[in-house]
């Protein structure tokens, strides 16, 4: 009576803060345990198991998130009913589907007067995990289909002053190092687990790999000096861990497990999957099994009959698993195999594994919860090999909670990240796969070109650096972080690229002011890029050769005004001059039409033989005559611009039939022209 009251009192004192909720989401089942530390032991205070109502998980990968979430919800609600409080946080594990492992070694210098503590060790381990992640990203390069997420690691060895050592804590030295074996899974595997948890309002506090969890439960540290293999056979995957020299040295996975056995039974006995699963589970009892096939016919088989049907499938599964064990163990058999998980309980399976590895049958055995050191269980409902991994998940969580994970919000998105001794903003952005290029401000591109034979450089605009805020306050990439910090990143703004046009430099050159055909004209310097005449506002490209030529002689002015020397002669003060005659400011010039030969005719004609055209200039009809053809500049012989309208910075406006025009554009009968000042 007293013992019952004591147990009742102990149960009422259990709270979420003093327990670990561990969840094993398998291919066939979902198992939940709530564990509490009891001295040096781990006590299971509540547990629950349920099966997926349909095949929602294949080979360890969640396919139907909603159906899996329903199974998790049933387990969660069952545990909450037993405990009397709500469960909000959970430890989970992922199966080894698409598993990748990387070995990394890291060394660091420290002060010889500093005692090495747990934080230094943890930071060293996290740096090694980051190095392993870097190796993986470097190997996969840009062709990788998705990012990989670190789901756990094991320390293979520590080093103090370059000598191997079991533990660094409490020592002093100038140099520390660590070897880690880190395991990675694709983000899709991890994200599907997180998606399930979010639908049942559970927050992950620990994530590990299933073989890591199983090994932590069933292979204590003092066993790891031996060359052992852990085999976690579920329904969809068979996960493997190898121990040697005091550490776990390799992980692997075979995408075959108990479901292959179930499918073989279904095929041979014409049963649906659930019925075949029922037959498989009854095999260990050794009794005759009665069931109905898909035709509704009742059938009765013996265990030897069923095992005979399964022989090829069991042999194939054992062969695949032993091949992977040998590969991971350097092509030699380990000393012993510990088997956990529900998929390995079919009779004769462990014997087949032993035979293929050349071991005696007693060296390959199933391990249940009774084999877990320091485990106290109040309910025996889940006591077999299938209940081992979930206990290991709880043990891994107890070691890692508050050390391995930290929740950080980056630009309104939560991230659950591995953290080291000093997690900075830069570390968090790297682990969260933030595009670090957004932090690096770049100045605008410089513009390099040649101006009249002289090299010129126009420098690009300066960038605006990225801005970092933690909880609304200004910070930087080196700022330290703590649980639940909110990081806001304002991206760097790139500086403007340098730009220039020839017109930016024409002010350095002389304009020529003259009177042409009675009108005052200003001949501005002419602009050329790579030998071609361009407008002053034409953009200069990198590497261009730019020339700015002053109008100095009669030929240059004729070109500027659009008078062809083939048709016009140049007269200065009524005296005809040659094309290369230099001009001075204030000169009075006339371009007079020469007697020409009309194209196609043999006799010379006078200017009077030219044609006349009527055009509209600034809404006025005017007639141009005396020329065979006309260009835009000819209108200035009959149109005078009001110079009083010119203000500082004004530019002449030339419009021809609604489009911007040039001085040498040809004009025809009926054209509409607009000239003025901008």
C-alpha positions as CSV (number, residue, x, y, z in Angstrom):
1,X,0.0,0.0,0.0
2,X,2.8,2.4,1.0
3,X,4.7,1.6,-2.3
4,X,1.5,2.3,-4.4
5,X,1.1,5.7,-2.7
6,X,4.8,6.5,-3.2
7,X,4.5,5.7,-6.9
8,X,1.4,7.9,-7.2
9,X,3.2,10.8,-5.4
10,X,6.2,10.4,-7.6
11,X,4.1,10.5,-10.8
12,X,2.3,13.7,-9.7
13,X,5.7,15.4,-9.3
14,X,6.7,14.6,-12.9
15,X,6.6,17.7,-15.1
16,X,7.7,18.4,-18.7
17,X,10.7,20.4,-17.6
18,X,12.1,17.4,-15.7
19,X,11.4,14.8,-18.5
20,X,12.4,14.0,-22.1
21,X,9.8,13.2,-24.6
22,X,11.4,10.9,-27.3
23,X,9.6,9.9,-30.5
24,X,10.6,7.1,-32.9
25,X,8.8,7.7,-36.2
26,X,9.2,4.4,-38.0
27,X,8.0,2.9,-41.3
28,X,5.3,0.8,-39.6
29,X,5.0,2.3,-36.1
30,X,5.3,5.4,-34.0
31,X,6.7,4.9,-30.5
32,X,6.8,7.5,-27.8
33,X,8.5,7.5,-24.5
34,X,8.6,10.0,-21.7
35,X,11.7,9.5,-19.6
36,X,13.1,11.1,-16.4
37,X,16.6,10.9,-14.9
38,X,16.6,8.9,-11.7
39,X,20.1,9.1,-10.2
40,X,22.4,7.4,-12.6
41,X,19.5,5.6,-14.3
42,X,16.9,6.6,-16.9
43,X,13.3,5.9,-15.9
44,X,10.6,5.5,-18.5
45,X,7.5,7.0,-16.8
46,X,5.1,6.7,-19.8
47,X,5.1,5.1,-23.2
48,X,2.8,4.6,-26.1
49,X,2.9,2.9,-29.5
50,X,0.6,3.0,-32.6
51,X,0.8,1.8,-36.1
52,X,0.3,3.9,-39.2
53,X,-3.3,3.4,-40.6
54,X,-1.8,3.0,-44.1
55,X,1.6,2.9,-45.6
56,X,2.6,6.5,-45.1
57,X,6.4,5.9,-44.7
58,X,8.6,4.1,-47.2
59,X,12.2,3.1,-46.5
60,X,12.4,5.6,-43.7
61,X,11.2,8.5,-45.8
62,X,7.9,10.2,-44.9
63,X,5.6,10.2,-47.9
64,X,2.2,11.3,-46.4
65,X,2.9,14.0,-43.8
66,X,-0.7,14.2,-42.8
67,X,-1.2,10.5,-42.0
68,X,2.1,10.4,-40.1
69,X,1.0,13.5,-38.1
70,X,-2.2,11.7,-37.2
71,X,-0.2,8.7,-35.8
72,X,2.1,11.1,-33.8
73,X,-1.0,12.9,-32.5
74,X,-2.4,9.6,-31.2
75,X,0.8,8.8,-29.3
76,X,1.1,12.4,-28.0
77,X,-2.5,12.5,-26.7
78,X,-2.1,9.0,-25.1
79,X,1.0,10.1,-23.2
80,X,-0.5,13.4,-22.1
81,X,-3.5,11.5,-20.7
82,X,-1.1,9.2,-18.7
83,X,1.0,12.1,-17.5
84,X,-1.6,14.8,-16.8
85,X,0.3,17.6,-18.6
86,X,0.8,18.8,-22.2
87,X,3.9,17.8,-24.2
88,X,5.4,20.7,-26.2
89,X,9.0,19.6,-26.9
90,X,10.3,16.4,-28.4
91,X,13.5,14.5,-29.3
92,X,13.5,12.7,-32.6
93,X,15.7,10.6,-34.9
94,X,16.0,10.1,-38.6
95,X,16.5,6.9,-40.5
96,X,19.7,6.6,-42.5
97,X,18.1,7.0,-45.9
98,X,20.5,8.8,-48.3
99,X,23.0,8.9,-45.4
100,X,26.4,10.5,-45.9
101,X,29.2,10.5,-43.4
102,X,32.4,12.5,-43.3
103,X,35.4,12.3,-41.0
104,X,37.0,15.6,-39.9
105,X,40.0,16.5,-37.8
106,X,40.4,19.9,-36.2
107,X,43.2,21.4,-34.1
108,X,43.2,24.7,-32.1
109,X,45.8,26.6,-30.1
110,X,44.8,27.6,-26.6
111,X,46.5,29.3,-23.7
112,X,48.5,26.9,-21.5
113,X,47.1,28.5,-18.4
114,X,43.5,27.8,-19.4
115,X,41.7,24.7,-17.9
116,X,39.9,22.9,-20.7
117,X,36.2,22.7,-19.8
118,X,33.1,21.3,-21.3
119,X,32.5,24.5,-23.4
120,X,35.9,24.3,-25.0
121,X,35.4,20.7,-25.9
122,X,31.9,21.4,-27.3
123,X,33.2,24.3,-29.4
124,X,36.0,22.2,-30.7
125,X,33.5,19.4,-31.7
126,X,31.2,21.9,-33.4
127,X,34.2,23.3,-35.5
128,X,34.9,19.8,-36.6
129,X,31.3,19.2,-37.6
130,X,31.5,22.4,-39.6
131,X,34.6,21.2,-41.3
132,X,32.9,17.9,-42.2
133,X,30.0,19.9,-43.6
134,X,32.4,22.0,-45.6
135,X,34.0,18.9,-47.1
136,X,30.6,17.5,-48.1
137,X,29.6,20.8,-49.8
138,X,33.0,21.0,-51.6
139,X,32.7,17.4,-52.8
140,X,29.1,17.8,-54.1
141,X,29.9,21.2,-55.5
142,X,27.3,23.1,-57.5
143,X,25.7,19.9,-59.0
144,X,24.1,18.8,-55.7
145,X,20.4,18.5,-55.9
146,X,19.8,19.7,-52.3
147,X,21.6,20.7,-49.1
148,X,22.5,18.2,-46.4
149,X,21.8,18.6,-42.7
150,X,24.0,17.3,-39.9
151,X,21.9,14.9,-37.8
152,X,24.5,13.8,-35.4
153,X,28.2,13.1,-34.8
154,X,30.4,11.0,-32.7
155,X,33.8,11.8,-31.3
156,X,36.4,9.3,-32.4
157,X,39.3,10.7,-30.5
158,X,40.5,13.8,-28.7
159,X,44.1,15.2,-28.8
160,X,46.1,17.1,-26.3
161,X,49.4,18.6,-27.6
162,X,49.1,16.1,-30.5
163,X,48.7,13.0,-28.3
164,X,45.5,11.0,-28.4
165,X,43.5,11.2,-25.2
166,X,40.2,9.9,-24.0
167,X,38.9,13.1,-22.5
168,X,40.1,16.7,-22.6
169,X,38.1,18.1,-19.7
170,X,40.2,19.3,-16.8
171,X,43.5,19.2,-18.7
172,X,45.8,22.1,-19.6
173,X,47.8,22.3,-22.8
174,X,48.8,24.6,-25.7
175,X,47.1,22.6,-28.4
176,X,43.8,20.6,-28.5
177,X,42.3,18.5,-31.3
178,X,39.4,16.2,-32.1
179,X,38.4,13.6,-34.7
180,X,34.7,13.4,-35.4
181,X,32.5,11.2,-37.6
182,X,29.6,13.5,-38.7
183,X,26.5,12.2,-40.3
184,X,24.4,14.1,-42.8
185,X,21.0,13.6,-44.4
186,X,19.2,15.5,-47.2
187,X,17.1,18.5,-46.1
188,X,14.0,16.8,-47.5
189,X,14.3,14.0,-45.0
190,X,14.8,16.3,-42.0
191,X,12.2,18.8,-43.2
192,X,9.5,16.2,-43.5
193,X,10.1,15.2,-39.9
194,X,9.9,18.9,-38.8
195,X,6.7,19.3,-40.9
196,X,5.0,16.4,-39.1
197,X,6.0,17.9,-35.7
198,X,4.7,21.4,-36.5
199,X,1.2,19.9,-37.3
200,X,0.9,18.5,-33.8
201,X,2.4,21.6,-32.1
202,X,5.7,19.9,-31.1
203,X,9.0,21.7,-31.1
204,X,12.2,19.6,-31.8
205,X,14.8,19.9,-29.1
206,X,17.1,17.2,-30.4
207,X,17.7,15.5,-33.7
208,X,19.9,12.5,-34.1
209,X,20.4,9.5,-36.4
210,X,18.7,6.2,-35.5
211,X,21.9,4.1,-35.4
212,X,23.5,6.8,-33.2
213,X,20.5,6.6,-30.8
214,X,20.4,2.8,-30.8
215,X,24.2,2.6,-30.2
216,X,24.0,5.0,-27.3
217,X,21.4,2.8,-25.7
218,X,22.7,-0.7,-26.3
219,X,26.5,-0.3,-26.7
220,X,28.0,1.6,-23.6
221,X,31.3,3.3,-23.8
222,X,33.2,0.4,-22.2
223,X,32.0,-1.9,-25.0
224,X,33.3,0.3,-27.8
225,X,36.9,-0.8,-27.4
226,X,35.6,-4.0,-29.1
227,X,35.0,-4.3,-32.8
228,X,31.2,-4.6,-32.8
229,X,28.4,-3.9,-35.2
230,X,25.0,-2.5,-34.3
231,X,22.2,-3.5,-36.7
232,X,18.9,-1.6,-36.3
233,X,16.5,-3.4,-38.6
234,X,13.2,-1.6,-39.0
235,X,10.5,-2.0,-41.5
236,X,12.0,0.2,-44.2
237,X,15.7,0.5,-43.5
238,X,18.5,-1.4,-41.9
239,X,20.9,1.0,-40.1
240,X,24.4,0.0,-39.1
241,X,27.0,1.4,-36.7
242,X,30.5,0.0,-36.3
243,X,32.6,0.4,-33.0
244,X,36.3,0.0,-32.6
245,X,39.1,1.4,-30.4
246,X,36.7,3.1,-28.0
247,X,34.5,5.0,-30.6
248,X,31.9,4.6,-33.3
249,X,33.9,4.7,-36.4
250,X,31.4,4.2,-39.2
251,X,27.7,4.4,-40.1
252,X,25.8,2.9,-43.0
253,X,22.4,2.0,-44.2
254,X,20.7,-0.6,-46.4
255,X,17.3,0.4,-47.9
256,X,15.9,-3.0,-47.2
257,X,14.3,-4.4,-44.0
258,X,11.2,-6.0,-42.6
259,X,8.9,-4.8,-45.3
260,X,10.7,-7.0,-47.8
261,X,9.9,-10.0,-45.7
262,X,6.3,-8.9,-45.4
263,X,5.9,-8.4,-49.1
264,X,7.3,-11.8,-49.8
265,X,4.6,-13.4,-47.6
266,X,1.9,-11.3,-49.3
267,X,3.0,-12.4,-52.7
268,X,3.2,-16.1,-51.9
269,X,0.1,-16.4,-49.7
270,X,-2.0,-13.9,-51.7
271,X,-2.6,-11.8,-48.7
272,X,-2.9,-8.0,-48.3
273,X,0.0,-6.2,-46.7
274,X,-1.5,-6.0,-43.2
275,X,-2.4,-9.6,-43.2
276,X,1.2,-10.5,-44.3
277,X,2.5,-8.3,-41.5
278,X,0.3,-10.3,-39.0
279,X,1.7,-13.6,-40.3
280,X,5.3,-12.3,-40.0
281,X,4.8,-11.3,-36.4
282,X,3.3,-14.7,-35.5
283,X,6.4,-16.6,-36.8
284,X,8.4,-16.1,-33.6
285,X,5.7,-18.0,-31.6
286,X,6.2,-21.2,-33.6
287,X,2.5,-22.0,-33.7
288,X,0.2,-22.5,-36.7
289,X,-1.1,-19.3,-38.3
290,X,-4.7,-18.9,-39.5
291,X,-5.7,-16.0,-41.8
292,X,-7.9,-15.0,-44.7
293,X,-6.4,-14.3,-48.1
294,X,-7.7,-11.5,-50.5
295,X,-10.3,-13.9,-51.9
296,X,-11.8,-14.3,-48.4
297,X,-10.6,-17.9,-48.1
298,X,-9.5,-19.0,-44.7
299,X,-6.1,-20.5,-44.7
300,X,-3.9,-22.2,-42.2
301,X,-0.1,-22.5,-42.4
302,X,2.7,-23.7,-40.2
303,X,5.7,-21.6,-39.2
304,X,8.1,-24.0,-41.1
305,X,6.0,-23.5,-44.3
306,X,6.2,-19.7,-44.0
307,X,9.9,-19.8,-43.3
308,X,10.5,-21.9,-46.3
309,X,8.7,-19.3,-48.4
310,X,10.8,-16.6,-46.8
311,X,14.1,-18.3,-47.2
312,X,15.1,-16.5,-50.5
313,X,14.1,-13.1,-49.1
314,X,15.8,-13.7,-45.8
315,X,19.0,-14.8,-47.6
316,X,18.9,-11.7,-49.9
317,X,18.3,-9.3,-46.9
318,X,21.1,-10.9,-44.9
319,X,23.5,-10.8,-47.9
320,X,22.8,-7.1,-48.5
321,X,23.3,-6.2,-44.8
322,X,26.5,-8.3,-44.3
323,X,28.0,-6.7,-47.5
324,X,27.5,-3.3,-46.0
325,X,28.9,-4.4,-42.6
326,X,32.0,-5.7,-44.3
327,X,32.4,-2.6,-46.3
328,X,32.2,-0.4,-43.3
329,X,34.5,-2.6,-41.3
330,X,37.4,-2.8,-43.7
331,X,36.3,-6.0,-45.4
332,X,36.5,-8.1,-42.2
333,X,33.8,-9.4,-39.9
334,X,33.3,-7.7,-36.5
335,X,33.5,-9.8,-33.3
336,X,29.8,-9.6,-32.6
337,X,26.5,-8.2,-33.9
338,X,23.9,-6.5,-31.7
339,X,20.5,-6.6,-33.5
340,X,17.7,-4.2,-32.5
341,X,14.4,-3.1,-34.1
342,X,11.3,-5.1,-35.0
343,X,12.5,-6.2,-38.5
344,X,15.1,-8.6,-37.2
345,X,12.9,-10.9,-35.1
346,X,12.0,-13.3,-37.8
347,X,13.3,-16.8,-36.9
348,X,16.6,-17.8,-38.7
349,X,17.5,-14.3,-39.7
350,X,20.3,-13.7,-37.2
351,X,21.6,-17.2,-37.9
352,X,21.9,-16.3,-41.6
353,X,23.7,-13.1,-40.8
354,X,26.2,-15.0,-38.6
355,X,26.7,-17.6,-41.3
356,X,27.5,-15.0,-44.0
357,X,30.0,-13.3,-41.7
358,X,31.6,-16.5,-40.5
359,X,30.6,-16.0,-36.9
360,X,29.1,-18.5,-34.5
361,X,25.3,-18.1,-34.1
362,X,25.7,-16.9,-30.5
363,X,27.7,-13.9,-31.7
364,X,24.7,-12.4,-33.5
365,X,21.8,-11.8,-31.2
366,X,18.7,-9.7,-30.6
367,X,19.0,-7.1,-27.8
368,X,15.9,-5.8,-26.0
369,X,15.4,-3.2,-23.3
370,X,16.7,-5.6,-20.7
371,X,20.1,-5.2,-22.3
372,X,20.1,-1.4,-21.8
373,X,22.3,-0.5,-18.8
374,X,20.7,1.7,-16.2
375,X,17.1,1.6,-17.6
376,X,14.1,1.5,-15.3
377,X,10.8,0.7,-17.0
378,X,7.4,0.8,-15.2
379,X,5.5,-0.7,-18.2
380,X,6.7,-3.8,-20.1
381,X,4.4,-3.2,-23.1
382,X,7.4,-2.3,-25.3
383,X,10.2,-4.4,-24.0
384,X,11.6,-6.1,-27.2
385,X,14.2,-5.0,-29.7
386,X,11.7,-2.5,-31.2
387,X,11.8,-0.4,-28.1
388,X,15.6,0.2,-27.9
389,X,16.0,3.1,-30.4
390,X,13.5,5.3,-28.7
391,X,15.4,4.9,-25.4
392,X,18.5,5.9,-27.2
393,X,16.8,9.0,-28.6
394,X,16.1,10.1,-25.1
395,X,19.6,9.5,-24.0
396,X,21.1,11.4,-26.9
397,X,18.7,14.3,-26.1
398,X,19.7,14.4,-22.4
399,X,23.4,14.8,-23.5
400,X,22.6,17.4,-26.2
401,X,19.7,19.6,-24.9
402,X,21.1,23.0,-24.1
403,X,24.3,22.2,-25.9
404,X,23.8,21.1,-29.5
405,X,20.8,23.1,-30.5
406,X,19.7,26.7,-30.4
407,X,16.6,28.4,-31.9
408,X,17.3,31.6,-33.8
409,X,15.0,33.7,-35.9
410,X,16.5,35.2,-39.1
411,X,14.4,37.6,-41.0
412,X,11.2,36.2,-39.5
413,X,12.0,32.6,-40.1
414,X,13.0,30.2,-37.2
415,X,16.0,28.0,-37.5
416,X,17.0,25.2,-35.2
417,X,20.8,25.1,-35.4
418,X,23.8,23.3,-34.0
419,X,25.7,25.8,-31.9
420,X,29.2,25.9,-30.6
421,X,30.9,27.7,-27.7
422,X,30.5,31.1,-29.3
423,X,27.8,31.1,-32.0
424,X,28.0,34.4,-33.8
425,X,25.6,36.0,-36.4
426,X,28.0,34.9,-39.1
427,X,28.0,31.3,-37.8
428,X,24.2,31.3,-37.7
429,X,23.8,32.6,-41.2
430,X,26.2,30.0,-42.5
431,X,24.4,27.1,-40.8
432,X,21.0,28.5,-42.0
433,X,22.3,28.6,-45.6
434,X,21.7,32.3,-45.8
435,X,23.2,33.7,-49.0
436,X,26.3,35.3,-47.6
437,X,26.8,37.2,-50.9
438,X,24.0,39.5,-49.7
439,X,26.2,40.6,-46.9
440,X,29.1,41.6,-49.1
441,X,28.7,45.1,-50.5
442,X,30.4,45.6,-53.9
443,X,31.4,49.0,-55.3
444,X,30.1,49.8,-58.8
445,X,32.2,48.8,-61.7
446,X,34.9,51.2,-62.8
447,X,34.8,52.6,-66.4
448,X,38.1,52.6,-68.3
449,X,38.5,54.2,-71.7
450,X,40.9,56.3,-73.8
451,X,40.1,59.9,-74.4
452,X,42.1,61.6,-77.2
453,X,45.0,59.2,-76.6
454,X,44.9,59.6,-72.8
455,X,43.8,56.7,-70.5
456,X,40.8,57.6,-68.3
457,X,39.3,55.9,-65.3
458,X,35.8,56.8,-63.8
459,X,35.4,55.0,-60.5
460,X,32.1,53.2,-59.6
461,X,29.9,54.3,-56.8
462,X,30.6,53.1,-53.2
463,X,28.4,50.3,-51.9
464,X,26.0,50.6,-48.9
465,X,27.1,48.0,-46.4
466,X,24.7,45.4,-45.0
467,X,23.0,46.2,-41.7
468,X,22.7,43.7,-38.9
469,X,20.2,44.0,-36.0
470,X,19.7,41.6,-33.0
471,X,16.4,42.1,-31.3
472,X,16.1,45.5,-32.9
473,X,19.5,46.8,-31.8
474,X,22.5,47.5,-34.1
475,X,24.9,44.6,-34.2
476,X,27.5,43.0,-36.6
477,X,28.5,39.7,-38.0
478,X,30.7,38.9,-35.0
479,X,28.0,39.6,-32.4
480,X,27.3,36.6,-30.1
481,X,23.9,35.0,-30.0
482,X,21.7,33.3,-27.4
483,X,18.5,31.3,-27.4
484,X,15.5,33.0,-29.2
485,X,17.5,35.9,-30.5
486,X,15.9,37.6,-33.5
487,X,18.3,38.6,-36.3
488,X,17.3,41.1,-38.9
489,X,19.6,41.4,-42.0
490,X,19.3,44.4,-44.4
491,X,21.1,43.4,-47.5
492,X,24.1,45.3,-48.8
493,X,23.3,47.7,-51.7
494,X,25.7,47.5,-54.6
495,X,27.3,50.8,-55.7
496,X,26.3,52.2,-59.1
497,X,28.4,51.3,-62.0
498,X,30.5,54.2,-63.4
499,X,29.1,55.9,-66.5
500,X,30.1,58.7,-68.8
501,X,29.4,60.1,-72.2
502,X,31.5,62.2,-74.6
503,X,29.4,65.3,-73.7
504,X,30.9,65.1,-70.1
505,X,34.2,66.2,-71.5
506,X,33.3,68.6,-74.3
507,X,33.5,71.5,-71.9
508,X,37.3,71.2,-72.0
509,X,37.3,71.9,-75.8
510,X,36.7,75.1,-77.8
511,X,33.4,75.9,-79.6
512,X,33.6,77.9,-82.8
513,X,31.2,80.9,-83.1
514,X,30.7,82.1,-86.6
515,X,28.0,83.6,-88.9
516,X,26.8,81.2,-91.6
517,X,24.5,82.5,-94.4
518,X,23.6,85.4,-92.2
519,X,22.8,83.3,-89.1
520,X,24.9,83.1,-86.0
521,X,26.1,79.5,-85.4
522,X,28.1,77.8,-82.7
523,X,30.0,74.7,-83.9
524,X,30.5,72.6,-80.8
525,X,33.3,70.0,-80.6
526,X,32.4,66.7,-82.4
527,X,32.3,63.4,-80.6
528,X,33.6,60.1,-82.0
529,X,33.7,56.6,-80.4
530,X,35.9,54.0,-82.0
531,X,36.1,56.1,-85.1
532,X,32.4,56.6,-85.5
533,X,30.6,60.0,-85.0
534,X,28.2,59.9,-82.1
535,X,25.9,62.3,-80.2
536,X,27.4,63.8,-77.1
537,X,25.1,61.8,-74.8
538,X,26.1,58.4,-76.2
539,X,27.2,56.1,-73.4
540,X,30.9,55.2,-73.3
541,X,31.6,51.4,-72.8
542,X,34.6,49.9,-71.0
543,X,37.6,49.9,-73.4
544,X,36.2,52.4,-75.9
545,X,38.4,54.9,-77.7
546,X,36.8,58.3,-77.5
547,X,37.8,61.3,-79.6
548,X,36.6,64.9,-79.2
549,X,37.5,67.1,-82.2
550,X,37.2,70.8,-82.3
551,X,35.8,72.4,-85.5
552,X,38.8,74.3,-86.8
553,X,38.5,74.6,-90.6
554,X,36.0,75.0,-93.4
555,X,35.7,71.3,-94.0
556,X,34.9,70.7,-90.3
557,X,32.2,73.4,-90.3
558,X,30.7,72.1,-93.5
559,X,30.5,68.6,-92.0
560,X,29.0,70.1,-88.8
561,X,26.4,72.1,-90.7
562,X,25.6,69.3,-93.2
563,X,26.9,71.0,-96.3
564,X,28.5,68.5,-98.8
565,X,31.7,69.9,-100.3
566,X,30.6,68.2,-103.6
567,X,27.7,70.6,-103.9
568,X,28.7,73.7,-101.9
569,X,31.6,76.1,-102.0
570,X,32.8,78.0,-98.9
571,X,33.1,81.7,-98.9
572,X,34.6,83.8,-96.2
573,X,34.0,87.5,-96.5
574,X,32.8,86.8,-100.1
575,X,36.1,85.1,-100.9
576,X,36.0,81.4,-101.7
577,X,38.4,79.4,-99.5
578,X,39.7,75.9,-99.6
579,X,38.3,73.1,-97.3
580,X,41.3,73.1,-95.1
581,X,41.3,76.8,-94.4
582,X,41.3,77.5,-90.7
583,X,38.5,79.6,-89.3
584,X,38.4,82.1,-86.5
585,X,35.6,83.1,-84.2
586,X,33.4,85.8,-85.7
587,X,34.1,84.8,-89.3
588,X,31.2,85.4,-91.7
589,X,30.7,82.5,-94.1
590,X,28.5,81.5,-96.9
591,X,27.9,78.0,-98.4
592,X,27.0,78.6,-102.0
593,X,25.5,75.9,-104.2
594,X,27.9,75.0,-107.0
595,X,26.8,74.4,-110.6
596,X,26.1,70.6,-110.6
597,X,25.5,67.8,-113.0
598,X,22.1,66.3,-112.2
599,X,22.6,62.6,-111.7
600,X,21.8,60.8,-115.0
601,X,22.1,63.9,-117.1
602,X,25.2,64.9,-119.0
603,X,25.0,68.7,-119.1
604,X,25.8,71.1,-116.2
605,X,22.9,73.0,-114.7
606,X,22.6,76.1,-112.6
607,X,21.3,76.2,-109.0
608,X,18.0,77.4,-110.4
609,X,17.5,74.0,-111.9
610,X,17.1,72.6,-108.4
611,X,13.7,71.6,-107.1
612,X,11.5,73.3,-104.5
613,X,9.8,71.6,-101.6
614,X,7.3,72.9,-99.0
615,X,7.7,71.8,-95.4
616,X,6.1,72.9,-92.1
617,X,8.5,74.4,-89.6
618,X,7.1,75.4,-86.1
619,X,3.6,75.3,-87.6
620,X,4.5,77.6,-90.5
621,X,4.7,76.6,-94.1
622,X,8.0,77.5,-95.8
623,X,9.5,76.8,-99.2
624,X,13.0,75.6,-99.8
625,X,14.4,76.0,-103.3
626,X,17.5,76.1,-105.3
627,X,18.8,72.6,-104.4
628,X,18.5,69.1,-105.8
629,X,18.1,67.6,-102.3
630,X,17.7,69.0,-98.9
631,X,18.9,68.1,-95.4
632,X,17.6,69.3,-92.0
633,X,20.2,72.1,-91.6
634,X,18.9,73.8,-94.8
635,X,15.8,75.1,-92.9
636,X,18.1,77.5,-91.0
637,X,18.5,79.5,-94.2
638,X,14.9,80.6,-93.9
639,X,14.2,80.1,-90.2
640,X,15.9,82.2,-87.5
641,X,15.8,81.1,-83.8
642,X,15.1,83.7,-81.2
643,X,18.4,83.8,-79.3
644,X,16.8,85.7,-76.5
645,X,15.1,82.5,-75.4
646,X,18.5,80.8,-74.7
647,X,19.2,80.3,-71.0
648,X,22.1,78.6,-69.2
649,X,22.2,74.9,-70.1
650,X,19.8,75.2,-73.0
651,X,20.1,72.8,-75.9
652,X,18.7,73.0,-79.4
653,X,15.7,70.9,-80.1
654,X,15.4,69.2,-83.5
655,X,12.3,67.2,-84.3
656,X,11.5,65.7,-87.7
657,X,8.1,64.1,-88.3
658,X,7.8,63.5,-84.5
659,X,11.2,62.0,-84.1
660,X,14.5,63.4,-82.8
661,X,16.5,64.6,-85.8
662,X,20.1,65.3,-86.7
663,X,21.5,68.1,-88.8
664,X,22.2,65.9,-91.8
665,X,18.8,64.0,-91.9
666,X,17.3,64.3,-95.4
667,X,13.9,66.1,-95.6
668,X,11.2,65.8,-98.2
669,X,8.0,67.5,-99.4
670,X,5.3,67.8,-96.7
671,X,7.6,67.0,-93.7
672,X,6.8,68.5,-90.4
673,X,9.7,70.0,-88.5
674,X,10.0,71.6,-85.1
675,X,13.1,73.5,-83.9
676,X,13.7,75.4,-80.7
677,X,15.4,75.5,-77.4
678,X,15.2,72.9,-74.5
